[in-house]
Amino acid sequence: GLPGETLADMRETIKFSLSLPLTRAQYMFFHPYPGTKSYKQIIANQPERLRHVESSFANVAYVDEGLTEMQLKILQRTAFMRFYLRPKQFAALFTSIRHPLQAFYIARRILRWMIFD
């Protein structure tokens, strides 16, 4: 969700990440921090596009024109699901579990990917 990035651009990034030999992936929202150049530009030109800047990376902090917060959340969850639910990735994820707390953490993350805030 970088400024100027389209849904098609984001889908291409996800597609590219799926083609790489990665064992883990993170799909994060653009988060312009106060005091940064990006933040200052957005405040000067599009202050209505900022939200949840003070909170965690789990929240959408910026929504570019033509997009919605829900579209970004759906795309992020879709990316996580497409990455981690591939048979090889799914097997690798669960064979890497070494402790019951780790299994609990993974199960909690999967549930959070499936449930929208």
Backbone bond lengths (Angstrom), bond angles and torsions (degrees), N, CA, C in turn:
res aa  C-N    CA-C-N  psi(-1)  N-CA   C-N-CA  omega(-1)  CA-C   N-CA-C  phi
1 G - - - 1.444 - - 1.513 113.37 -
2 L 1.326 117.71 35.18 1.469 120.02 176.22 1.521 110.44 -65.68
3 P 1.322 117.67 153.52 1.467 119.08 176.19 1.529 110.57 -54.62
4 G 1.328 115.60 128.76 1.461 120.62 179.54 1.520 114.58 89.00
5 E 1.327 118.02 -9.78 1.470 121.46 -179.14 1.529 109.53 -81.22
6 T 1.314 116.19 136.61 1.462 121.62 -179.88 1.528 110.70 -99.27
7 L 1.317 116.18 168.28 1.465 120.08 174.75 1.525 110.58 -59.42
8 A 1.331 116.47 -38.52 1.471 120.26 178.00 1.533 110.70 -62.10
9 D 1.329 117.19 -41.30 1.472 120.83 177.48 1.529 110.48 -61.09
10 M 1.330 116.40 -44.21 1.461 120.86 -178.66 1.524 110.71 -64.92
11 R 1.322 116.26 -41.11 1.471 119.73 178.09 1.532 111.05 -63.11
12 E 1.326 116.82 -38.57 1.467 120.96 177.42 1.529 110.68 -63.78
13 T 1.333 117.27 -40.12 1.463 121.16 178.24 1.524 110.15 -62.63
14 I 1.324 116.69 -43.40 1.467 120.68 178.47 1.524 109.83 -63.35
15 K 1.311 116.76 -46.54 1.471 121.29 178.62 1.531 110.63 -57.74
16 F 1.328 116.54 -42.89 1.458 121.11 178.45 1.529 110.46 -62.68
17 S 1.329 117.11 -44.54 1.470 119.74 -179.03 1.529 111.30 -61.97
18 L 1.326 117.21 -32.72 1.461 120.96 179.03 1.523 112.37 -72.09
19 S 1.323 116.40 -19.89 1.469 120.05 -179.94 1.537 112.33 -86.87
20 L 1.330 117.32 -10.53 1.464 121.58 -178.14 1.523 111.61 -87.83
21 P 1.342 117.98 152.54 1.469 120.66 179.26 1.535 111.44 -82.53
22 L 1.320 116.73 60.23 1.459 122.08 -178.33 1.514 111.35 -92.79
23 T 1.330 116.34 150.03 1.463 120.66 173.99 1.526 110.92 -99.62
24 R 1.311 117.84 -23.89 1.459 123.48 178.60 1.536 108.46 -138.97
25 A 1.329 115.16 152.51 1.469 119.96 176.91 1.525 109.31 -146.39
26 Q 1.307 115.99 147.51 1.460 122.70 174.41 1.516 107.58 -124.87
27 Y 1.295 116.22 134.95 1.464 122.14 177.13 1.525 106.37 -121.14
28 M 1.315 115.42 103.35 1.461 120.88 -171.92 1.527 111.69 -109.39
29 F 1.328 114.80 156.03 1.453 121.34 174.11 1.529 109.09 -81.88
30 F 1.328 115.91 148.03 1.460 120.84 173.25 1.525 107.82 -63.25
31 H 1.314 116.24 131.21 1.461 121.00 -176.03 1.533 109.43 -132.52
32 P 1.336 118.05 91.08 1.466 119.85 -179.64 1.534 110.85 -75.14
33 Y 1.306 116.19 116.70 1.460 120.60 -178.91 1.522 111.25 -80.28
34 P 1.347 116.17 142.89 1.465 119.47 175.63 1.529 110.66 -54.78
35 G 1.317 115.27 136.11 1.463 121.24 -179.93 1.519 113.99 95.50
36 T 1.333 117.68 -15.50 1.466 120.09 179.59 1.527 109.90 -83.01
37 K 1.317 115.97 162.70 1.460 121.64 179.19 1.536 110.98 -59.32
38 S 1.336 115.95 -44.77 1.466 119.79 179.76 1.519 111.38 -59.99
39 Y 1.321 116.96 -44.89 1.457 121.53 -179.31 1.533 110.37 -61.24
40 K 1.321 115.94 -46.15 1.474 120.24 -179.37 1.529 111.12 -62.06
41 Q 1.347 116.91 -40.46 1.460 120.20 178.84 1.530 111.44 -65.37
42 I 1.302 116.35 -41.05 1.469 119.86 -179.79 1.526 110.39 -68.28
43 I 1.320 117.31 -43.34 1.471 120.90 178.59 1.525 110.48 -60.67
44 A 1.326 116.15 -38.82 1.469 120.13 -178.64 1.525 112.48 -72.36
45 N 1.324 117.38 -34.35 1.469 120.72 -172.24 1.529 115.45 -110.56
46 Q 1.333 117.62 -30.99 1.472 120.79 -174.46 1.536 111.94 -145.68
47 P 1.308 119.59 55.84 1.474 119.45 -175.10 1.528 113.36 -60.07
48 E 1.318 117.16 -26.03 1.470 120.46 -179.82 1.525 112.69 -68.82
49 R 1.317 117.46 -12.33 1.466 121.95 -178.38 1.535 112.79 -86.78
50 L 1.329 117.30 -9.66 1.469 120.52 -179.84 1.520 110.71 -90.35
51 R 1.318 115.28 143.71 1.466 122.27 174.78 1.521 108.51 -159.30
52 H 1.288 118.08 155.21 1.475 123.78 175.44 1.531 113.65 51.32
53 V 1.328 118.86 31.92 1.468 120.33 -176.30 1.528 111.36 -66.35
54 E 1.318 117.08 -33.20 1.464 120.33 -176.96 1.523 112.95 -80.88
55 S 1.311 117.78 -8.48 1.460 120.10 -174.98 1.527 111.71 -96.92
56 S 1.292 115.82 -166.90 1.464 121.80 -172.00 1.527 112.93 -78.00
57 F 1.328 114.03 173.65 1.465 121.02 177.46 1.526 112.03 -68.69
58 A 1.314 117.61 -12.05 1.465 120.60 -179.74 1.525 111.56 -72.80
59 N 1.312 116.65 -16.22 1.463 121.10 -179.66 1.522 111.35 -102.46
60 V 1.307 115.36 150.55 1.465 121.10 175.85 1.525 107.64 -76.43
61 A 1.324 116.58 122.34 1.463 120.95 -178.17 1.525 112.38 -99.42
62 Y 1.322 116.99 -20.38 1.465 121.14 -176.74 1.523 108.72 -147.28
63 V 1.328 115.28 134.61 1.463 120.88 176.87 1.516 107.84 -126.49
64 D 1.319 116.66 114.51 1.465 121.55 -178.39 1.529 110.22 -72.56
65 E 1.304 114.33 161.83 1.462 121.31 179.85 1.526 110.53 -58.02
66 G 1.312 115.96 137.36 1.456 120.81 178.94 1.520 113.95 88.24
67 L 1.335 117.32 -3.13 1.462 122.23 179.42 1.522 109.45 -120.04
68 T 1.327 115.60 163.78 1.461 120.37 173.89 1.521 109.23 -123.77
69 E 1.303 115.41 159.92 1.460 120.38 177.09 1.531 110.00 -60.72
70 M 1.318 116.98 -39.80 1.466 120.47 -179.61 1.533 110.94 -65.21
71 Q 1.329 118.33 -39.01 1.469 119.98 177.10 1.520 110.77 -59.98
72 L 1.329 117.04 -42.47 1.462 120.73 -179.77 1.530 111.00 -65.48
73 K 1.333 116.81 -41.71 1.463 119.98 178.99 1.525 111.31 -65.28
74 I 1.319 116.50 -42.40 1.471 120.11 178.86 1.523 110.31 -62.98
75 L 1.317 117.12 -43.11 1.462 120.88 -179.55 1.529 110.81 -64.72
76 Q 1.329 117.29 -40.87 1.461 120.31 178.66 1.532 110.28 -63.03
77 R 1.297 116.91 -47.44 1.464 119.85 -179.50 1.526 111.27 -65.17
78 T 1.304 116.99 -38.90 1.459 120.90 176.57 1.523 110.58 -60.56
79 A 1.331 116.24 -42.44 1.469 120.54 179.53 1.522 110.65 -61.86
80 F 1.333 116.89 -48.07 1.467 120.07 178.62 1.527 110.95 -59.38
81 M 1.314 116.52 -46.49 1.464 119.97 -178.23 1.527 111.48 -63.81
82 R 1.324 116.32 -45.03 1.469 119.42 179.88 1.523 110.94 -63.11
83 F 1.333 117.38 -36.29 1.458 120.12 -178.91 1.530 111.30 -72.88
84 Y 1.312 116.75 -53.76 1.457 120.25 -170.73 1.528 114.80 -84.53
85 L 1.308 118.76 -16.24 1.460 119.65 179.67 1.524 113.33 -94.87
86 R 1.327 117.32 6.98 1.461 119.23 170.01 1.522 107.03 -68.44
87 P 1.316 119.04 141.38 1.475 120.45 -173.90 1.531 114.17 -51.29
88 K 1.313 117.56 -46.58 1.469 120.28 -177.81 1.534 110.70 -64.91
89 Q 1.337 117.64 -43.41 1.460 121.25 -179.80 1.526 110.91 -67.69
90 F 1.313 115.87 -41.52 1.463 120.77 -179.95 1.526 109.93 -60.93
91 A 1.317 116.35 -46.49 1.469 121.10 179.06 1.526 110.74 -63.19
92 A 1.322 117.08 -44.12 1.468 120.65 179.93 1.528 111.29 -63.10
93 L 1.316 115.85 -38.76 1.462 119.98 179.86 1.529 110.45 -62.44
94 F 1.313 117.32 -47.03 1.453 119.99 -176.47 1.523 113.76 -79.03
95 T 1.311 119.02 -26.28 1.462 119.42 176.09 1.527 111.33 -78.23
96 S 1.339 117.06 -12.36 1.462 120.30 177.79 1.530 112.34 -85.76
97 I 1.325 118.14 -6.36 1.468 121.98 -178.68 1.521 109.39 -69.56
98 R 1.314 115.45 126.64 1.466 121.07 -178.24 1.529 112.64 -118.06
99 H 1.337 116.97 -9.06 1.464 120.20 -175.40 1.529 109.16 -149.80
100 P 1.327 118.50 146.10 1.465 120.73 179.36 1.537 113.86 -56.08
101 L 1.321 117.24 -35.18 1.466 119.68 178.07 1.523 111.79 -64.76
102 Q 1.308 115.87 -33.33 1.462 120.41 177.10 1.533 109.76 -66.10
103 A 1.308 117.67 -40.31 1.468 121.89 177.03 1.524 110.38 -63.36
104 F 1.333 116.53 -41.51 1.461 121.13 177.49 1.528 110.55 -61.36
105 Y 1.332 116.79 -44.51 1.462 121.59 179.87 1.532 110.91 -60.93
106 I 1.326 117.51 -45.25 1.466 121.97 -179.85 1.527 110.41 -63.88
107 A 1.337 116.84 -45.13 1.471 120.33 179.24 1.533 110.55 -61.43
108 R 1.315 116.77 -41.07 1.465 120.65 178.66 1.520 111.29 -63.51
109 R 1.326 116.94 -42.11 1.470 120.76 178.26 1.521 111.32 -63.21
110 I 1.326 117.73 -42.81 1.463 121.23 179.29 1.524 110.04 -61.50
111 L 1.316 116.71 -44.39 1.466 119.69 178.03 1.524 111.58 -62.19
112 R 1.320 117.54 -39.20 1.470 120.71 178.23 1.523 110.77 -65.89
113 W 1.328 118.57 -34.43 1.478 121.08 177.64 1.512 110.54 -65.08
114 M 1.343 115.62 -32.66 1.462 119.33 -175.59 1.529 113.02 -85.24
115 I 1.318 117.01 -21.78 1.459 121.51 -176.51 1.524 108.98 -107.20
116 F 1.304 116.23 130.41 1.462 121.15 -179.74 1.517 109.85 -89.01
117 D 1.316 115.05 141.30 1.473 121.05 177.92 1.510 110.67 -69.15
